[in-house]
Amino acid sequence: MPWRHTRDPYLIWLSEVILQQTRVKQGLPYYQDFSSTYPTVQDLAAAPPDEVLRHWQGLGYYSRARNMHHTAQQVVAEYGGRFPGSYQELLKLRGVGQYTAAAIASFAYDERVAVLDGNVFRVLARVFGLSQDIAAPASRKVFQQLADELIPADHPAEFNQAIMEFGALQCTPLKPDCLFCPLQPQCFAFQRGLVQELPVKSKAKAARTRYFHYLVLRHADTVYLRKRGPKDIWEGLYDFALQETDSMELTAPALLAAVEALGGRLATDRAEEPVAALRHVLSHQKVEARFHTVWLAEPLPAAAGAADLQPYDSREIEELPKSILITNYISNSGI
């Protein structure tokens, strides 16, 4: 993994942001793309936001990309383009939490501060018999104190990498290799038959379901899209005019009313294509989406700008940052 062979805090930070809630196999191509497209923090800071989101497309959790872009600008504006050189200073950067700050501080600057990720939580809980709920914020202090006691002063980076790798390869969630584990004689969980019970983690809340009806407004060779606003999923990404309802049904009169509310007039000589249905599962919600193709008799009037809808041709659409849901629909529909 290339980020294991650098002391550059920018590249280490880049890898940590990308790998949050992302598997290494999935994140590696994105790391390679970002590190080659934006080789320095100054390059990333100067990039247009839509361009950054476009490179992030498909990774999900898009707030990470927005925070990453903002943090790059913060490093350039407030720190002269050089990442802060200590754990406490790194915590002042937007989107940089305790884990990321510890990773950068230890890997780049050899600061004696322990990292805590899912792998480390699991190893510590099993080896030392910690029964605190790792999903509870109050438990972090207990695990952090233990990890900070264990980490050696002379090789903090090596220790952090080793314990994370140990959790990822040896002390795995479902089928840990206990038979050939060097910590077996000292492992609390193994000695007491509690390997499958530790760590303790409370279940997340059930995901809620949302019903999206997208109006794919088309005229000639253009399709109307808009940029999503703040305080909802996919902020800053592009999608179609949207009607959110309480069910998967959208009646023909309701569809017509929604189009007319945008100033659109249906083309009577173009038959409506079958409604496409896609499902997208996020961490805390499921989106059941229906895509209604609507051919317009004429371009939308300027008044439609209230919905932030703008016409784009297929080449322009390709360059827009979009959620994987919208990307999959466009790919399947041939837009």
Secondary structure by P-SEA (a helix, b strand, c coil): ccccccccaaaaaaaaaaacccccccaaaaaaaaaaacccaaaaaaccaaaaaaaacccccaaaaaaaaaaaaaaaacccccccccaaaaaacccccaaaaaaaaaacccccbbbbcaaaaaaaaaaaccccccccccaaaaaaaaaaaacccccaaaaaaaaaaaaaccccccccccccccccccccccccccccccccccccccbbbbbbbbbccccccbbbbbbbbccccccccccccccccccccccaaaaaaaaaaaccccccccccccbbbbbbbccccccbbbbbbbbbccccccccccccbbbbcaaaaaaccccaaaaaaaaaacc
